[in-house]
Amino acid sequence: MSDLAVIILTKNEEANIEDCIKSALFADEIIVIDSGSTDKTQAKAEALGAKFVLHPMTEEGFAGQRNFALTQTQAKWVFYLDADERLTNEAVDEIREIVQSDRIGVYRIKRMNVLFGKLIKYGAHAPDWCVRLYPRDEVHWVGVVHERGEFTLPQHDLKGVMHHHTYNEWSSYFRKLGQYTDMMAARMHQDGKKASMGDLTLRPVYAFIRAYIIKRGFLDGELGMVFSILHGYYTFLKYLKLRYFYIGKGEQQ
């Protein structure tokens, strides 16, 4: 039985998978759970020694993929790493020490977002914290999108960080914007939420103000302004879809 498995979810990640895996080669095992790639993701992952498992996305979404991954390893510890994320050397050393000493708990890591080659420090894409390192038997995932792990162990913070290379092409950004707002609208609908005209007009404005002023997105210069505006647009789209994708089901008021 290995001590640590790094788990990576993929679909058509040939541009990212090599750098991602290379940052995780310290692990005893790297497992790629793929939901149907048609590019060179599999070939590139296997060339670097990763175990590649095809598992189509179900209605359980990303949480289902992450839970399935837990059945593909016997490692005592698991670390979840997205294909567009890279672990820093400091984080690698820290994770290795925790696993080797078996310091039981769950650990979150600071994620520094890199957009179009620029490290973003403020606004809607300011650094965030993600719980990613778990004893394998101590986590269960829930949520179709923006999934989260459920656990009962105490939580600790890592000192090392990882870099999140989110977008390098605008076409990719807008494609994912559409996918995420579709999933968020569906999730809100399932939770019994409704969207009023007030949600369509006021929430996007507040989202922009919060990103650009309250969270100081203006300090990131031109991109800070652009992504604050786009954060408002994202907010508008998810409420628009919630209101109009479910016409005939009582959502409109």
C-alpha positions in Angstrom: 0.0 0.0 0.0 1.3 3.4 -1.0 1.4 6.3 1.5 0.2 9.1 -0.8 -1.8 9.2 -4.0 -2.2 12.4 -6.0 -5.6 12.5 -7.8 -6.2 14.6 -10.9 -9.5 15.0 -12.7 -9.3 15.6 -16.4 -11.1 16.1 -19.7 -9.0 17.3 -22.7 -6.2 18.6 -20.6 -3.3 17.9 -22.9 -2.0 21.5 -22.5 -1.8 21.2 -18.7 -1.4 17.6 -17.7 2.4 17.3 -18.1 3.3 20.3 -15.9 0.7 19.2 -13.4 2.0 15.7 -13.0 5.6 16.9 -13.0 4.8 19.0 -9.9 3.4 15.9 -8.2 6.1 13.3 -9.0 7.1 13.1 -5.4 3.9 11.1 -4.7 3.9 7.3 -4.4 1.0 7.1 -7.0 -0.6 9.6 -9.4 -4.1 8.7 -10.6 -5.8 10.5 -13.4 -9.6 10.2 -13.5 -10.7 11.2 -17.0 -14.3 11.9 -18.0 -13.8 11.4 -21.8 -10.8 13.1 -23.3 -10.4 13.1 -27.0 -7.0 14.7 -27.1 -3.6 13.5 -26.0 -4.3 13.7 -22.2 -4.1 9.9 -21.7 -0.9 9.4 -23.7 0.9 12.3 -21.9 -0.3 11.2 -18.5 0.8 7.6 -19.0 4.1 8.6 -20.4 4.9 10.2 -17.0 3.9 7.1 -15.1 0.4 8.1 -14.1 -2.5 5.6 -13.7 -5.2 6.6 -16.2 -8.8 5.6 -15.4 -11.7 6.5 -17.7 -14.9 7.3 -15.8 -17.7 9.3 -17.5 -19.2 12.2 -15.6 -22.5 11.3 -14.0 -25.3 13.4 -12.5 -23.2 13.6 -9.4 -20.8 15.9 -11.2 -17.3 16.6 -9.8 -18.1 15.2 -6.4 -18.9 11.9 -8.0 -15.6 11.9 -9.8 -13.7 12.7 -6.7 -15.5 9.9 -4.7 -14.9 7.4 -7.5 -11.2 8.3 -7.4 -11.1 7.1 -3.8 -12.0 3.6 -4.9 -9.0 3.5 -7.3 -6.3 3.5 -4.7 -5.3 1.9 -1.4 -3.0 4.8 -0.4 -3.4 6.0 3.2 -3.4 9.7 2.1 -4.8 11.4 -0.9 -4.1 14.9 -2.3 -6.5 16.3 -4.9 -4.8 18.4 -7.6 -6.5 19.9 -10.6 -4.9 19.7 -14.0 -4.3 23.5 -14.2 -2.6 23.6 -10.7 1.0 23.2 -9.8 2.5 22.5 -6.4 5.4 24.6 -5.3 8.6 23.0 -3.9 7.8 24.3 -0.4 4.3 22.7 -0.5 5.8 19.4 -1.8 8.3 19.2 1.1 5.6 20.0 3.6 3.1 17.4 2.2 5.8 14.8 2.2 6.7 15.5 5.8 3.0 15.3 6.9 2.5 11.9 5.1 5.7 10.4 6.4 5.1 11.4 10.0 1.4 10.4 9.6 0.1 13.6 11.2 -3.6 12.8 11.0 -5.9 15.7 10.1 -7.1 17.4 6.9 -5.0 20.1 5.3 -5.9 23.1 3.2 -3.5 24.9 0.9 -3.4 28.5 -0.4 -4.1 28.7 -4.1 -2.6 31.6 -6.0 -4.5 32.3 -9.3 -2.5 33.0 -12.5 -4.7 34.5 -15.3 -3.2 35.1 -18.7 0.3 34.9 -17.2 -0.4 37.4 -14.4 -0.4 36.5 -10.7 -3.7 37.9 -9.4 -3.6 39.1 -5.7 -7.0 40.8 -5.3 -10.6 41.0 -6.5 -12.8 38.0 -7.5 -9.7 35.9 -8.3 -7.7 36.7 -5.1 -5.9 33.8 -3.5 -8.2 31.3 -1.9 -7.9 28.3 0.4 -8.7 24.7 -0.7 -8.8 21.6 1.5 -7.0 19.0 -0.5 -4.9 16.7 1.7 -6.9 14.0 3.5 -6.5 10.5 5.0 -8.3 8.5 2.3 -10.9 7.0 4.6 -11.8 10.3 6.1 -13.4 12.3 3.3 -16.6 12.2 1.2 -17.4 14.7 -1.5 -20.8 16.4 -2.2 -21.8 19.0 -4.8 -22.2 18.9 -8.6 -20.1 22.1 -9.1 -18.0 23.9 -6.5 -17.9 20.5 -4.7 -16.7 20.2 -1.2 -15.3 17.5 1.0 -17.1 16.4 4.1 -14.9 15.4 7.1 -14.7 15.3 10.9 -11.0 15.6 11.5 -9.4 18.8 12.6 -8.3 21.2 9.8 -4.8 22.7 9.4 -3.2 25.1 7.0 -0.1 24.4 4.9 2.6 27.1 4.6 3.4 26.2 1.0 1.2 27.3 -1.8 0.1 26.1 -5.2 -0.3 28.0 -8.4 -3.5 27.9 -10.4 -3.0 28.5 -14.1 -6.7 29.1 -14.8 -6.9 30.7 -18.2 -4.6 31.4 -21.1 -7.2 31.8 -23.8 -10.4 33.8 -23.9 -12.3 31.1 -25.7 -11.6 28.7 -22.8 -12.7 31.3 -20.3 -16.0 31.9 -21.9 -16.6 28.2 -22.5 -16.1 27.5 -18.9 -18.2 30.5 -17.9 -21.1 29.0 -19.8 -20.6 25.5 -18.2 -20.3 26.8 -14.7 -23.3 29.1 -14.9 -25.3 26.2 -16.3 -24.3 24.0 -13.3 -24.8 26.8 -10.8 -28.3 27.5 -12.1 -29.2 23.8 -11.9 -27.8 23.6 -8.4 -29.8 26.6 -7.2 -32.9 25.2 -8.8 -32.5 21.9 -7.0 -32.1 23.8 -3.8 -35.5 25.4 -4.4 -34.1 28.9 -5.1 -35.8 31.3 -7.5 -34.6 34.4 -9.4 -36.4 37.7 -9.4 -35.8 40.7 -11.6 -34.1 42.2 -8.6 -31.6 39.4 -8.6 -30.9 40.0 -12.3 -30.3 43.7 -11.8 -28.9 44.2 -8.3 -26.8 41.1 -7.7 -24.4 41.6 -10.7 -23.8 45.2 -9.7 -23.0 44.2 -6.1 -20.7 41.4 -7.4 -18.7 44.0 -9.4 -18.5 46.4 -6.4 -17.4 43.6 -4.1 -14.7 42.4 -6.5 -13.4 45.8 -7.7 -13.7 47.9 -4.6 -14.2 45.8 -1.4 -11.8 43.1 -2.5 -9.5 45.8 -4.1 -9.5 44.4 -7.6 -8.4 47.8 -8.8 -4.9 47.0 -7.5 -4.4 44.4 -10.1 -4.6 47.0 -12.9 -6.4 46.4 -16.2 -7.0 42.7 -15.6 -8.4 43.5 -12.2 -11.0 45.7 -13.8 -11.8 43.3 -16.5 -12.3 40.3 -14.2 -14.4 42.4 -11.8 -16.7 43.2 -14.7 -16.8 39.6 -15.8 -17.5 38.5 -12.2 -20.6 40.7 -12.4 -21.5 39.1 -15.7 -21.0 35.6 -14.3 -23.5 36.5 -11.5 -26.0 37.9 -14.0 -25.8 34.7 -16.2 -26.4 32.2 -13.4 -29.5 34.1 -12.2 -30.7 34.6 -15.8 -30.4 30.9 -16.4 -32.1 30.1 -13.1 -35.1 32.3 -14.1 -35.5 31.4 -17.7 -34.2 27.9 -18.1 -37.0 26.7 -15.9 -40.0 28.5 -17.5 -43.2 26.6 -16.7 -41.9 25.4 -13.4 -43.0 28.4 -11.4 -39.6 30.1 -11.2 -40.7 33.4 -12.7 -42.4 35.9 -10.4 
